[in-house]
Amino acid sequence: MAGTTDERGGGADEVDRVVAAWRRVRPDLDVAPLEVLSRVSRLAHHLDRARASTFDAHGLERWEFDVLAALRRAGPPHRLTPSQLLPQTLVTSGTMTTRIDRLTARGLVERGSDPSDRRLVLVGLTEAGRELVDAAMASLLERERSFLDGMPRRDRERLADLLRALVRPFER
């Protein structure tokens, strides 16, 4: 049966067992999508747990990290308008306002006016926010690297290409 071993000699996994059971009880169904998407789902579950643990170790919620990381990625002076943060964090403007308020209360971001248009509000990282997001990012990368350590670089690159092709239609 396809998908029961990998190139490194590993055996069947739980998804293989689930797929085999469905094929046995419903041979009329094409359950091939489960072979990919159930593994993606299971991996996402493990990744979510690892990320939550990493962020918790830094005293962050996932959403806090998302906003701080978006500001950090913006480059110096690490400021964006709330509307620029929206597509990067996938939340509504009302939710973003609440998040900015909470991060401001924690001293991780500050609000200011755009010098070129005083009507615009800019959200900027404070030094404490930059230090926190940098430390959390370093820990996150270390943790996520451990997920991929057993996979050769060429396979990781190929997997990244395949996942990009899979995700691209949803991000348009």
Helices and strands as residue ranges (DSSP letters): H 14-25, H 32-57, H 62-73, E 79-80, H 82-89, H 93-105, E 109-114, E 117-125, H 127-148, H 153-167, G 168-171
